[in-house]
Amino acid sequence: DQQVKQNSPSLSVQEGRISILNCDYTNSMFDYFLWYKKYPAEGPTFLISISSIKDKNEDGRFTVFLNKSAKHLSLHIVPSQPGDSAVYFCAASRRDGQNFVFGPGTRLSVLP
Amino acid sequence: DTEVTQTPKHLVMGMTNKKSLKCEQHMGHRAMYWYKQKAKKPPELMFVYSYEKLSINESVPSRFSPECPNSSLLNLHLHALQPEDSALYLCASSNPRPFNEQFFGPGTRLTVL
């Protein structure tokens, strides 16, 4: 049973436009969420996080939105750049644990 | 230094071999993790060490044996592996809590023949 879902395996976006990556979770005990970016042959790189006491967190071109009632979060990248092309993983954790559960990932391609 | 290093980058081993994967960080993090990642799948947690003590073992077979000699080092000892154990093995570190992101190493690509 997948606790963290990313229903879009891939997404293509034109350079300069907005990329929106979605993530849904089923475990209501999760209260900390992270986005990681992964290039081939490299480990995942932390991008941005949000805790359940917030509904938005922004860092430069990256904004994460959390809708607790819908158990849904999204990552917005604007403007998208070709260097953003990578696999993006959503991850979730409980306050009392260190066990981050990763979603299956979405491959983002930003076209020049 | 915000880097997690892993050696070796690539490892090929037979089913009867014994080998070790190594991970090192100098960020002062007191939690370290081993993940396994198969192609086109997300990382799956194997072990967590917190303050050099094993705190989470996600029902990993005993042919994988973790070791945390000190707060900067994490090893994964491998013995009698199966071909299905071939994967990318990722090490990560973080502050134990609360809510701290994990920094990942580049991984060791393991192939079991």
Backbone of each chain as ProteinMPNN parsed JSONL, in Angstrom:
{"seq_chain_A": "DQQVKQNSPSLSVQEGRISILNCDYTNSMFDYFLWYKKYPAEGPTFLISISSIKDKNEDGRFTVFLNKSAKHLSLHIVPSQPGDSAVYFCAASRRDGQNFVFGPGTRLSVLP", "coords_chain_A": {"N_chain_A": [[0.849, -1.185, 0.0], [0.777, 2.021, -1.076], [1.907, 4.744, 0.628], [2.637, 7.284, -0.006], [1.988, 9.06, -2.844], [2.685, 9.799, -6.218], [1.157, 10.689, -8.854], [1.715, 11.354, -11.459], [3.927, 10.092, -13.649], [5.624, 11.432, -15.338], [6.414, 14.724, -16.623], [6.238, 17.401, -18.865], [7.435, 20.618, -19.589], [7.501, 23.937, -20.882], [10.39, 25.992, -21.078], [10.626, 28.703, -18.81], [7.967, 28.685, -18.146], [5.504, 27.66, -15.652], [6.106, 24.901, -13.535], [4.268, 22.307, -12.119], [4.215, 20.021, -9.659], [2.683, 17.218, -8.269], [1.595, 15.603, -5.216], [0.251, 13.073, -3.205], [-0.891, 11.819, -0.07], [-1.589, 9.15, 2.246], [-1.467, 8.58, 4.937], [-2.575, 9.949, 7.813], [-1.026, 10.618, 9.926], [1.33, 11.649, 9.064], [3.329, 14.529, 9.193], [5.313, 16.102, 8.236], [6.87, 17.201, 5.355], [8.755, 16.747, 2.407], [10.534, 17.786, -0.525], [12.575, 16.294, -2.938], [15.175, 16.378, -5.369], [16.467, 14.577, -8.079], [19.224, 13.826, -10.012], [20.417, 11.715, -12.701], [22.595, 9.082, -11.663], [23.317, 10.363, -9.326], [22.892, 11.105, -5.791], [19.714, 11.848, -4.146], [18.807, 15.303, -3.845], [18.069, 17.656, -1.395], [15.321, 19.879, -1.641], [13.12, 21.534, -0.677], [11.021, 21.981, 2.19], [8.072, 21.36, 4.23], [6.16, 21.832, 7.141], [3.34, 20.532, 8.984], [2.094, 22.618, 10.229], [2.017, 24.702, 8.591], [0.77, 26.123, 5.476], [2.055, 26.847, 3.257], [5.253, 27.215, 1.82], [8.057, 28.997, 0.788], [10.863, 29.266, -1.359], [12.904, 30.979, -3.107], [12.662, 30.168, -6.475], [11.055, 28.063, -5.916], [8.089, 26.783, -4.517], [6.182, 25.27, -2.033], [3.034, 23.888, -1.471], [0.643, 22.979, 0.941], [-2.179, 21.035, 1.527], [-3.884, 20.024, 4.018], [-6.364, 18.889, 4.622], [-7.081, 17.67, 2.279], [-5.026, 15.962, 2.052], [-2.811, 16.504, 0.39], [-0.072, 17.719, -1.445], [1.835, 20.151, -3.277], [4.421, 21.066, -5.539], [5.642, 23.991, -6.82], [7.411, 25.335, -9.483], [8.822, 28.185, -10.622], [10.257, 30.704, -12.633], [10.435, 27.862, -14.814], [13.448, 26.108, -15.573], [15.85, 24.741, -17.923], [17.802, 23.3, -16.488], [16.358, 22.34, -14.384], [15.363, 19.941, -15.08], [14.84, 16.733, -14.066], [14.351, 13.956, -11.78], [11.762, 14.216, -9.475], [11.166, 13.701, -6.121], [8.663, 13.268, -3.729], [8.49, 13.265, -0.198], [7.527, 11.978, 2.997], [7.017, 12.269, 6.544], [6.559, 11.19, 9.952], [6.022, 13.032, 12.984], [7.119, 11.734, 15.185], [9.074, 10.129, 14.229], [11.893, 8.99, 12.231], [11.545, 7.953, 9.85], [11.414, 8.47, 6.692], [9.127, 8.352, 4.091], [9.158, 7.762, 0.729], [7.691, 9.001, -2.29], [6.933, 7.65, -5.604], [8.122, 9.241, -7.51], [8.41, 11.871, -9.984], [9.25, 12.494, -13.279], [10.595, 15.352, -14.495], [10.733, 17.285, -17.381], [12.164, 20.037, -18.76], [11.719, 21.986, -21.442], [13.727, 23.678, -23.813]], "CA_chain_A": [[0.0, 0.0, 0.0], [1.622, 3.205, -1.202], [1.472, 5.815, 1.527], [2.919, 8.556, -0.68], [1.73, 8.813, -4.266], [2.892, 10.841, -7.215], [0.418, 9.999, -9.912], [2.247, 11.656, -12.791], [5.309, 9.603, -13.762], [6.449, 12.385, -16.086], [5.813, 16.029, -16.905], [7.059, 18.239, -19.742], [7.055, 22.032, -19.456], [8.354, 24.854, -21.653], [11.247, 26.892, -20.297], [10.005, 29.971, -18.451], [6.613, 28.491, -17.644], [5.417, 27.084, -14.318], [5.996, 23.45, -13.369], [3.513, 21.944, -10.912], [4.334, 18.589, -9.368], [1.711, 16.895, -7.233], [1.879, 14.495, -4.312], [-0.837, 12.767, -2.285], [-0.499, 10.867, 0.962], [-2.752, 8.515, 2.856], [-1.303, 8.457, 6.385], [-2.871, 11.24, 8.449], [-0.016, 10.888, 10.961], [2.444, 12.392, 8.472], [3.2, 15.959, 9.405], [6.463, 16.825, 7.699], [6.93, 16.796, 3.956], [9.935, 17.277, 1.733], [10.758, 17.497, -1.944], [13.949, 16.037, -3.334], [15.424, 16.361, -6.8], [17.522, 13.593, -8.329], [19.798, 13.659, -11.347], [20.958, 10.367, -12.894], [23.902, 8.739, -11.084], [23.585, 11.156, -8.127], [21.911, 10.933, -4.737], [18.698, 12.906, -4.096], [19.197, 16.583, -3.245], [16.947, 18.304, -0.736], [14.884, 21.129, -2.261], [12.276, 22.377, 0.158], [10.184, 21.18, 3.084], [6.965, 22.058, 4.877], [5.556, 21.094, 8.244], [1.88, 20.586, 8.89], [1.534, 23.84, 10.814], [1.989, 25.717, 7.543], [0.176, 25.663, 4.23], [2.876, 27.313, 2.134], [6.639, 27.569, 2.101], [8.63, 29.496, -0.463], [12.316, 29.435, -1.368], [13.315, 31.352, -4.463], [11.726, 29.756, -7.529], [10.324, 26.881, -5.461], [7.062, 26.976, -3.501], [5.421, 24.061, -1.729], [1.723, 24.133, -0.887], [0.116, 21.804, 1.64], [-3.609, 21.022, 1.832], [-3.978, 18.897, 4.957], [-7.677, 18.231, 4.569], [-7.087, 16.83, 1.079], [-3.808, 15.149, 2.092], [-2.225, 16.794, -0.91], [0.87, 18.827, -1.541], [2.323, 20.395, -4.623], [5.637, 21.852, -5.7], [5.593, 24.883, -7.964], [8.708, 25.871, -9.893], [8.559, 29.233, -11.608], [10.096, 30.089, -13.939], [11.159, 26.604, -15.002], [14.687, 26.223, -16.344], [16.281, 23.419, -18.403], [18.545, 22.62, -15.426], [15.416, 21.73, -13.438], [15.007, 18.613, -15.583], [15.316, 15.735, -13.107], [13.249, 13.247, -11.122], [11.399, 14.87, -8.225], [10.531, 12.81, -5.153], [7.987, 13.776, -2.551], [8.72, 12.375, 0.948], [6.717, 12.345, 4.162], [7.496, 11.699, 7.8], [5.789, 11.474, 11.164], [6.735, 13.827, 13.972], [7.816, 10.897, 16.153], [9.949, 9.158, 13.574], [12.857, 9.427, 11.236], [11.297, 7.131, 8.689], [10.858, 9.198, 5.564], [8.56, 7.512, 3.044], [9.269, 8.462, -0.543], [6.807, 8.685, -3.404], [7.611, 7.002, -6.73], [8.867, 10.209, -8.308], [7.919, 12.42, -11.255], [10.354, 12.974, -14.124], [10.287, 16.655, -15.099], [11.568, 17.699, -18.506], [11.937, 21.435, -19.116], [12.143, 22.088, -22.837], [14.178, 25.035, -24.144]], "C_chain_A": [[0.889, 1.24, 0.0], [1.096, 4.302, -0.302], [1.691, 7.183, 0.918], [2.833, 8.298, -2.18], [2.072, 10.042, -5.088], [2.339, 10.26, -8.508], [0.893, 10.315, -11.324], [3.674, 11.144, -12.876], [6.213, 10.608, -14.473], [5.646, 13.64, -16.378], [6.768, 16.794, -17.799], [6.523, 19.666, -19.7], [8.004, 22.869, -20.306], [9.165, 25.718, -20.69], [10.53, 28.213, -20.044], [8.595, 29.841, -17.894], [6.666, 27.869, -16.256], [5.344, 25.553, -14.405], [5.254, 23.188, -12.067], [3.583, 20.437, -10.749], [3.458, 18.284, -8.16], [2.079, 15.648, -6.446], [0.671, 14.305, -3.399], [-0.36, 11.744, -1.264], [-1.747, 10.326, 1.651], [-2.68, 8.497, 4.388], [-1.503, 9.811, 7.055], [-1.89, 11.58, 9.567], [1.197, 11.622, 10.39], [2.264, 13.874, 8.759], [4.443, 16.741, 8.985], [6.709, 16.286, 6.305], [8.108, 17.485, 3.279], [9.865, 16.967, 0.246], [12.25, 17.354, -2.181], [14.005, 16.005, -4.852], [16.573, 15.39, -7.041], [17.914, 13.591, -9.791], [20.303, 12.224, -11.463], [22.344, 10.229, -12.26], [24.279, 9.652, -9.903], [22.56, 10.804, -7.059], [20.877, 12.039, -4.774], [19.232, 14.139, -3.378], [17.971, 17.24, -2.654], [16.625, 19.626, -1.416], [14.19, 22.044, -1.252], [11.405, 21.481, 1.019], [9.043, 22.027, 3.618], [6.45, 21.204, 6.02], [4.068, 21.376, 8.255], [1.271, 21.826, 9.53], [1.457, 24.961, 9.789], [1.201, 25.199, 6.353], [0.967, 26.109, 3.005], [4.283, 27.585, 2.634], [7.31, 27.897, 0.786], [10.139, 29.645, -0.32], [12.742, 29.709, -2.799], [12.259, 30.956, -5.484], [10.815, 28.607, -7.095], [9.34, 27.239, -4.347], [6.354, 25.653, -3.296], [4.135, 24.475, -1.028], [1.23, 22.847, -0.247], [-1.371, 22.0, 1.928], [-3.853, 19.789, 2.705], [-5.3, 18.158, 4.838], [-7.767, 17.302, 3.367], [-5.917, 15.861, 1.062], [-3.064, 15.264, 0.764], [-1.201, 17.907, -0.771], [1.358, 18.957, -2.968], [3.571, 21.252, -4.556], [5.499, 22.679, -6.965], [6.998, 25.403, -8.24], [8.425, 26.929, -10.952], [9.625, 30.316, -11.517], [10.908, 28.804, -14.045], [12.368, 26.83, -15.897], [15.114, 24.829, -16.809], [17.048, 22.618, -17.344], [17.651, 22.007, -14.354], [15.005, 20.332, -13.877], [15.661, 17.547, -14.712], [14.107, 14.931, -12.645], [13.011, 13.906, -9.774], [10.642, 13.876, -7.342], [9.886, 13.632, -4.05], [8.261, 12.789, -1.419], [7.932, 12.894, 2.14], [7.231, 11.637, 5.4], [6.52, 12.022, 8.92], [6.661, 12.24, 12.144], [7.596, 12.95, 14.881], [8.817, 9.948, 15.508], [10.929, 9.784, 12.616], [12.63, 8.685, 9.926], [10.609, 7.944, 7.61], [10.369, 8.197, 4.532], [8.557, 8.311, 1.753], [8.154, 8.051, -1.5], [7.604, 8.113, -4.561], [8.379, 7.95, -7.641], [8.124, 10.643, -9.558], [9.119, 12.935, -12.026], [9.92, 14.253, -14.817], [11.272, 16.93, -16.228], [11.195, 19.134, -18.835], [12.556, 21.659, -20.482], [12.548, 23.518, -23.163], [13.313, 25.677, -25.227]], "O_chain_A": [[1.647, 1.481, 0.939], [-0.043, 4.742, -0.456], [1.01, 8.142, 1.28], [3.519, 7.426, -2.714], [1.783, 11.173, -4.699], [2.983, 9.443, -9.165], [0.522, 9.63, -12.277], [4.559, 11.709, -12.234], [7.422, 10.635, -14.241], [4.415, 13.643, -16.385], [7.97, 16.838, -17.536], [5.314, 19.892, -19.768], [9.183, 22.538, -20.432], [8.683, 26.117, -19.63], [9.905, 28.775, -20.944], [8.084, 30.758, -17.252], [7.747, 27.583, -15.74], [4.623, 24.993, -15.232], [5.573, 23.777, -11.034], [3.083, 19.678, -11.579], [3.486, 19.0, -7.158], [2.777, 14.761, -6.937], [0.13, 15.28, -2.877], [0.482, 10.9, -1.569], [-2.808, 10.951, 1.641], [-3.709, 8.409, 5.058], [-0.689, 10.718, 6.881], [-1.911, 12.69, 10.098], [2.005, 12.159, 11.147], [1.171, 14.415, 8.588], [4.599, 17.908, 9.344], [6.753, 15.074, 6.092], [8.411, 18.648, 3.547], [9.219, 16.008, -0.178], [13.065, 18.148, -1.713], [13.035, 15.66, -5.526], [17.547, 15.382, -6.289], [17.09, 13.39, -10.684], [20.588, 11.583, -10.452], [23.158, 11.15, -12.319], [25.448, 9.703, -9.522], [21.492, 10.273, -7.364], [21.127, 13.082, -5.377], [20.007, 14.034, -2.428], [16.947, 17.373, -3.324], [17.524, 20.404, -1.734], [14.619, 23.172, -1.01], [11.084, 20.357, 0.632], [9.04, 23.25, 3.481], [6.319, 19.988, 5.881], [3.591, 22.322, 7.628], [0.072, 22.068, 9.396], [0.912, 26.031, 10.062], [0.981, 23.995, 6.221], [0.608, 25.799, 1.869], [4.479, 28.115, 3.727], [7.159, 27.18, -0.203], [10.631, 30.095, 0.715], [12.918, 28.789, -3.599], [11.101, 31.357, -5.375], [9.905, 28.224, -7.83], [9.694, 27.901, -3.372], [5.97, 24.989, -4.259], [4.144, 25.301, -0.115], [1.376, 21.763, -0.812], [-1.771, 23.011, 2.504], [-4.005, 18.672, 2.208], [-5.341, 16.932, 4.944], [-8.442, 16.274, 3.417], [-5.816, 15.027, 0.162], [-2.74, 14.27, 0.115], [-1.424, 18.9, -0.079], [1.304, 18.014, -3.757], [3.75, 22.056, -3.641], [5.268, 22.142, -8.049], [7.689, 25.858, -7.328], [7.876, 26.643, -12.016], [9.885, 30.813, -10.421], [11.963, 28.684, -13.422], [12.331, 27.621, -16.84], [14.78, 23.837, -16.161], [16.952, 21.391, -17.309], [18.123, 21.245, -13.511], [14.362, 19.612, -13.114], [16.887, 17.468, -14.63], [12.979, 15.191, -13.065], [13.953, 14.131, -9.015], [9.635, 13.295, -7.745], [10.483, 14.564, -3.512], [8.264, 11.581, -1.657], [7.701, 14.096, 2.273], [7.805, 10.551, 5.321], [5.761, 12.989, 8.851], [7.886, 12.111, 12.135], [8.677, 13.364, 15.301], [9.349, 9.06, 16.174], [10.809, 10.951, 12.241], [13.437, 8.783, 9.002], [9.387, 8.093, 7.607], [11.108, 7.295, 4.139], [8.012, 9.414, 1.698], [7.728, 6.896, -1.514], [8.834, 8.091, -4.507], [9.195, 7.511, -8.452], [7.321, 9.897, -10.118], [9.914, 13.716, -11.504], [8.993, 14.247, -15.627], [12.486, 16.821, -16.053], [10.041, 19.42, -19.154], [13.769, 21.537, -20.656], [11.826, 24.462, -22.844], [13.56, 26.818, -25.619]]}, "seq_chain_B": "DTEVTQTPKHLVMGMTNKKSLKCEQHMGHRAMYWYKQKAKKPPELMFVYSYEKLSINESVPSRFSPECPNSSLLNLHLHALQPEDSALYLCASSNPRPFNEQFFGPGTRLTVL", "coords_chain_B": {"N_chain_B": [[31.625, 21.935, 5.266], [29.394, 20.241, 3.433], [28.829, 17.679, 2.6], [28.057, 14.299, 1.832], [29.881, 11.453, 1.605], [30.457, 8.494, -0.323], [31.851, 5.29, -0.647], [32.67, 2.214, -2.34], [32.129, 3.771, -5.633], [31.112, 2.091, -7.546], [30.388, -1.4, -7.414], [31.017, -4.742, -7.98], [30.08, -7.955, -7.226], [30.337, -11.434, -6.331], [28.038, -14.047, -5.352], [29.078, -15.351, -3.175], [30.837, -13.671, -2.023], [32.283, -11.373, 0.42], [31.774, -8.078, 1.199], [32.109, -4.499, 1.821], [30.276, -1.48, 2.152], [30.931, 1.997, 2.38], [30.326, 5.023, 4.182], [30.531, 8.492, 4.807], [30.337, 11.465, 6.737], [30.787, 14.897, 7.613], [29.29, 16.815, 8.886], [28.413, 16.997, 11.399], [26.106, 15.675, 11.895], [23.841, 13.562, 13.681], [22.298, 11.45, 12.982], [22.152, 8.735, 10.788], [21.615, 7.04, 7.689], [20.723, 4.154, 5.732], [19.656, 3.525, 2.48], [17.97, 1.679, -0.092], [17.787, 1.647, -3.575], [16.035, 0.696, -6.34], [15.933, 0.505, -9.932], [14.022, 3.087, -11.406], [12.403, 3.326, -9.192], [11.386, 4.589, -5.928], [13.674, 5.636, -3.265], [14.167, 3.2, -0.722], [13.906, 2.831, 2.707], [16.378, 1.273, 4.734], [17.995, 1.04, 7.12], [18.338, 2.946, 10.168], [20.517, 4.907, 12.039], [20.815, 6.456, 15.133], [22.498, 8.702, 17.05], [24.677, 6.923, 17.009], [23.485, 4.521, 17.543], [21.546, 1.723, 16.528], [18.418, 2.472, 15.376], [16.269, 2.034, 13.726], [15.34, -0.759, 11.868], [14.361, -1.893, 8.942], [13.185, -4.524, 8.654], [15.213, -5.865, 7.251], [17.035, -8.336, 5.414], [19.402, -10.574, 7.006], [21.755, -10.782, 5.619], [22.602, -8.315, 5.059], [24.44, -6.139, 6.963], [24.575, -3.555, 9.136], [26.819, -1.02, 10.402], [27.965, 1.345, 12.745], [30.657, 2.926, 13.388], [31.497, 5.384, 14.463], [30.342, 8.787, 14.999], [30.619, 9.917, 12.511], [30.855, 8.009, 10.575], [29.49, 5.363, 8.609], [28.871, 2.048, 7.919], [28.072, -0.615, 5.635], [27.873, -3.914, 5.713], [28.235, -6.64, 3.558], [27.156, -9.872, 2.715], [26.936, -13.011, 1.166], [25.042, -12.241, -0.811], [22.193, -11.902, -3.036], [21.332, -12.009, -6.552], [19.095, -10.329, -6.885], [19.555, -8.35, -5.084], [20.98, -6.426, -6.289], [21.368, -3.037, -6.832], [21.082, 0.557, -6.328], [22.737, 1.823, -3.601], [22.093, 4.035, -1.129], [23.391, 6.423, 1.094], [22.522, 8.529, 3.81], [22.406, 11.501, 5.865], [21.371, 13.3, 8.818], [20.226, 15.747, 11.243], [18.927, 14.315, 14.198], [16.246, 15.041, 15.047], [14.088, 17.937, 15.411], [12.333, 17.379, 12.342], [14.33, 17.594, 10.316], [15.996, 17.887, 7.227], [17.294, 15.288, 5.143], [20.564, 14.691, 4.027], [21.904, 13.385, 1.151], [24.275, 10.964, -0.018], [26.158, 10.191, -3.068], [25.713, 7.576, -3.688], [26.263, 3.988, -3.999], [26.651, 1.896, -6.66], [25.625, -1.278, -6.852], [26.263, -4.474, -8.095], [25.285, -7.769, -8.18], [26.487, -10.829, -9.02]], "CA_chain_B": [[31.529, 20.692, 4.487], [27.99, 19.796, 3.42], [28.835, 16.559, 1.685], [28.088, 12.918, 2.287], [30.664, 10.697, 0.617], [30.26, 7.048, -0.3], [32.799, 4.481, -1.419], [33.067, 2.664, -3.68], [31.044, 4.252, -6.484], [30.564, 0.902, -8.189], [30.874, -2.643, -6.826], [30.501, -5.982, -8.552], [30.476, -9.043, -6.336], [29.678, -12.72, -6.477], [27.111, -14.386, -4.259], [29.793, -15.88, -2.004], [31.796, -12.667, -1.541], [31.984, -10.447, 1.522], [32.255, -6.734, 0.874], [31.53, -3.445, 2.664], [30.06, -0.13, 1.635], [31.298, 2.977, 3.403], [29.688, 6.338, 4.093], [31.153, 9.423, 5.749], [29.862, 12.856, 6.732], [31.44, 15.742, 8.62], [28.384, 17.933, 9.143], [27.982, 16.933, 12.788], [24.802, 15.028, 11.998], [23.865, 12.427, 14.595], [21.479, 10.369, 12.434], [22.62, 8.292, 9.477], [20.609, 6.167, 7.084], [20.973, 3.403, 4.498], [18.511, 3.298, 1.611], [18.188, 0.886, -1.304], [16.956, 2.164, -4.651], [16.019, -0.045, -7.595], [15.691, 1.372, -11.094], [12.692, 3.684, -11.58], [11.653, 3.214, -7.934], [11.894, 5.531, -4.931], [14.548, 5.043, -2.24], [13.485, 2.463, 0.359], [14.716, 2.861, 3.916], [16.834, -0.015, 5.26], [18.441, 1.176, 8.517], [18.603, 4.272, 10.712], [21.303, 5.016, 13.262], [20.651, 7.722, 15.817], [23.541, 8.753, 18.095], [25.482, 5.721, 16.843], [22.738, 3.317, 17.919], [20.566, 1.328, 15.521], [17.084, 2.808, 15.866], [15.266, 1.464, 12.812], [15.73, -1.811, 10.932], [13.117, -2.131, 8.22], [13.066, -5.945, 8.308], [16.203, -6.145, 6.208], [17.656, -9.656, 5.622], [20.645, -10.535, 7.792], [22.934, -10.724, 4.746], [23.012, -6.918, 5.15], [24.758, -5.883, 8.366], [25.084, -2.193, 9.266], [27.725, -0.734, 11.526], [28.24, 2.771, 12.892], [31.814, 2.96, 14.287], [31.483, 6.659, 15.183], [29.255, 9.653, 14.527], [30.853, 10.365, 11.137], [31.017, 6.881, 9.659], [28.455, 4.335, 8.562], [29.233, 0.968, 7.01], [27.085, -1.663, 5.363], [28.61, -5.133, 5.389], [27.443, -7.465, 2.648], [27.634, -11.265, 2.684], [25.994, -13.98, 0.578], [23.941, -11.521, -1.444], [21.49, -12.508, -4.163], [21.283, -11.082, -7.702], [18.024, -9.327, -6.719], [20.05, -7.271, -4.214], [21.616, -5.422, -7.139], [20.621, -1.774, -6.699], [21.863, 1.709, -5.866], [22.649, 1.937, -2.145], [22.273, 5.439, -0.774], [23.586, 6.792, 2.489], [22.077, 9.89, 4.095], [22.585, 11.918, 7.256], [20.571, 14.449, 9.229], [20.066, 15.834, 12.682], [17.888, 13.324, 14.504], [14.918, 15.648, 15.038], [12.885, 17.604, 14.67], [12.051, 17.898, 11.014], [15.506, 18.016, 9.57], [16.138, 17.198, 5.947], [18.394, 14.35, 4.997], [21.531, 14.941, 2.961], [22.238, 12.099, 0.56], [25.486, 10.745, -0.782], [25.903, 9.871, -4.476], [25.315, 6.182, -3.824], [27.124, 2.92, -4.53], [25.924, 1.028, -7.59], [26.023, -2.658, -6.545], [25.812, -5.543, -8.977], [25.574, -9.094, -7.629], [26.455, -11.792, -10.129]], "C_chain_B": [[30.095, 20.183, 4.561], [27.845, 18.567, 2.555], [28.771, 15.237, 2.436], [28.831, 12.132, 1.206], [30.423, 9.206, 0.797], [31.318, 6.381, -1.15], [32.423, 3.013, -1.285], [31.884, 3.223, -4.459], [30.332, 3.076, -7.151], [31.17, -0.326, -7.515], [30.189, -3.805, -7.525], [30.98, -7.11, -7.654], [29.707, -10.316, -6.651], [28.864, -13.043, -5.244], [27.827, -14.922, -3.028], [30.747, -14.849, -1.394], [31.312, -11.975, -0.283], [32.587, -9.105, 1.148], [31.603, -5.741, 1.827], [31.365, -2.163, 1.884], [30.341, 0.85, 2.764], [30.652, 4.319, 3.114], [30.308, 7.225, 5.155], [30.533, 10.804, 5.61], [30.55, 13.606, 7.863], [30.609, 16.993, 8.879], [27.909, 17.943, 10.593], [26.607, 16.304, 12.966], [24.889, 13.797, 12.887], [22.91, 11.32, 14.167], [22.016, 10.024, 11.053], [21.751, 7.137, 9.003], [21.22, 5.37, 5.925], [19.643, 3.214, 3.785], [18.949, 2.398, 0.464], [17.254, 1.438, -2.372], [17.126, 1.312, -5.893], [15.641, 0.923, -8.717], [14.223, 1.786, -11.17], [11.801, 3.517, -10.352], [12.176, 4.255, -6.955], [12.877, 4.851, -3.975], [13.711, 4.362, -1.16], [14.417, 2.402, 1.563], [15.077, 1.446, 4.353], [17.113, 0.105, 6.767], [18.557, 2.653, 8.872], [19.45, 4.126, 11.956], [21.094, 6.402, 13.825], [21.599, 7.73, 17.006], [24.288, 7.421, 18.166], [24.779, 4.437, 17.29], [21.702, 3.013, 16.837], [19.167, 1.597, 16.067], [15.981, 2.259, 14.981], [15.945, 0.42, 11.931], [14.453, -2.226, 10.227], [13.038, -3.567, 7.709], [13.985, -6.336, 7.163], [16.833, -7.516, 6.476], [19.031, -9.544, 6.269], [21.893, -10.558, 6.919], [23.417, -9.268, 4.581], [23.238, -6.598, 6.624], [25.325, -4.475, 8.499], [25.995, -2.06, 10.479], [27.976, 0.759, 11.554], [29.396, 2.93, 13.878], [31.919, 4.269, 15.08], [30.469, 7.571, 14.501], [29.429, 10.105, 13.085], [30.805, 9.241, 10.116], [29.857, 5.906, 9.763], [28.889, 3.308, 7.53], [28.038, 0.063, 6.77], [27.862, -2.884, 4.886], [27.676, -6.081, 4.64], [28.01, -8.874, 2.605], [26.529, -12.162, 2.12], [24.79, -13.295, -0.041], [23.381, -12.302, -2.622], [21.496, -11.515, -5.328], [20.206, -10.011, -7.55], [18.415, -8.212, -5.759], [20.783, -6.197, -5.01], [20.757, -4.166, -7.145], [21.611, -0.653, -6.437], [21.655, 1.828, -4.359], [23.048, 3.357, -1.753], [22.445, 5.587, 0.726], [23.083, 8.226, 2.661], [22.37, 10.212, 5.551], [21.686, 13.109, 7.537], [20.742, 14.638, 10.727], [18.87, 14.975, 13.051], [16.48, 13.902, 14.489], [15.026, 17.048, 15.57], [12.964, 18.099, 13.237], [13.275, 18.352, 10.243], [15.685, 17.188, 8.308], [17.36, 16.31, 5.949], [19.262, 14.75, 3.815], [22.0, 13.578, 2.453], [23.626, 12.114, -0.067], [25.133, 10.354, -2.211], [25.5, 8.417, -4.704], [26.43, 5.267, -4.28], [26.255, 2.027, -5.405], [26.444, -0.391, -7.405], [25.419, -3.616, -7.556], [26.245, -6.874, -8.375], [25.412, -10.123, -8.747], [26.092, -13.191, -9.641]], "O_chain_B": [[29.635, 19.747, 5.616], [26.849, 18.419, 1.848], [29.344, 15.078, 3.514], [28.448, 12.152, 0.037], [30.216, 8.719, 1.908], [31.643, 6.85, -2.241], [31.914, 2.597, -0.244], [30.749, 3.153, -3.987], [29.109, 3.073, -7.297], [32.326, -0.3, -7.095], [28.965, -3.853, -7.647], [32.171, -7.202, -7.356], [28.588, -10.283, -7.163], [28.991, -12.384, -4.213], [27.246, -14.947, -1.943], [31.389, -15.115, -0.378], [30.125, -11.977, 0.043], [33.77, -9.012, 0.821], [30.669, -6.084, 2.551], [32.206, -1.805, 1.059], [30.043, 0.591, 3.93], [30.457, 4.701, 1.96], [30.581, 6.777, 6.269], [30.241, 11.256, 4.503], [30.853, 13.045, 8.916], [31.146, 18.084, 9.067], [27.103, 18.789, 10.98], [26.011, 16.383, 14.041], [25.883, 13.072, 12.858], [22.724, 10.35, 14.902], [22.3, 10.911, 10.248], [21.225, 6.363, 9.802], [22.115, 5.851, 5.229], [18.646, 2.807, 4.382], [20.123, 2.354, 0.095], [16.074, 1.671, -2.112], [18.225, 1.21, -6.439], [15.105, 2.005, -8.478], [13.315, 0.968, -11.024], [10.576, 3.563, -10.464], [13.288, 4.755, -7.122], [12.905, 3.624, -3.887], [12.678, 4.882, -0.739], [15.567, 1.977, 1.454], [14.24, 0.543, 4.355], [16.544, -0.627, 7.576], [18.832, 3.497, 8.019], [19.142, 3.316, 12.831], [21.181, 7.399, 13.108], [21.515, 6.862, 17.874], [24.5, 6.869, 19.246], [25.413, 3.387, 17.401], [21.064, 3.918, 16.299], [18.77, 1.031, 17.085], [14.865, 2.041, 15.451], [16.986, 0.68, 11.328], [13.569, -2.833, 10.83], [12.852, -3.812, 6.517], [13.589, -7.041, 6.235], [17.137, -7.839, 7.625], [19.731, -8.546, 6.1], [22.996, -10.37, 7.433], [24.494, -9.021, 4.039], [22.334, -6.765, 7.443], [26.433, -4.213, 8.031], [25.953, -2.849, 11.423], [28.177, 1.378, 10.509], [29.16, 3.057, 15.08], [32.37, 4.271, 16.225], [29.815, 7.171, 13.538], [28.486, 10.624, 12.488], [30.723, 9.498, 8.915], [29.318, 5.656, 10.842], [29.233, 3.658, 6.401], [27.119, -0.016, 7.585], [28.434, -2.885, 3.796], [26.523, -6.295, 5.015], [29.221, -9.05, 2.471], [25.369, -12.092, 2.527], [23.651, -13.711, 0.173], [24.006, -13.231, -3.132], [21.647, -10.313, -5.114], [20.383, -8.894, -8.035], [17.687, -7.228, -5.629], [21.164, -5.166, -4.454], [19.56, -4.225, -7.429], [22.817, -0.878, -6.338], [20.519, 1.923, -3.894], [24.164, 3.812, -2.006], [21.741, 4.96, 1.518], [23.209, 9.041, 1.747], [22.559, 9.314, 6.371], [21.287, 13.835, 6.626], [21.332, 13.795, 11.402], [17.898, 14.911, 12.297], [15.583, 13.264, 13.938], [16.055, 17.342, 16.18], [13.59, 19.122, 12.957], [13.247, 19.393, 9.586], [15.547, 15.965, 8.316], [18.331, 16.554, 6.665], [18.762, 15.101, 2.746], [22.436, 12.729, 3.231], [24.087, 13.135, -0.576], [23.958, 10.2, -2.542], [25.007, 8.064, -5.775], [27.415, 5.709, -4.87], [25.254, 1.474, -4.95], [27.586, -0.68, -7.761], [24.221, -3.575, -7.836], [27.425, -7.082, -8.093], [24.34, -10.261, -9.336], [26.019, -14.124, -10.441]]}, "name": "protein", "num_of_chains": 2, "seq": "DQQVKQNSPSLSVQEGRISILNCDYTNSMFDYFLWYKKYPAEGPTFLISISSIKDKNEDGRFTVFLNKSAKHLSLHIVPSQPGDSAVYFCAASRRDGQNFVFGPGTRLSVLPDTEVTQTPKHLVMGMTNKKSLKCEQHMGHRAMYWYKQKAKKPPELMFVYSYEKLSINESVPSRFSPECPNSSLLNLHLHALQPEDSALYLCASSNPRPFNEQFFGPGTRLTVL"}
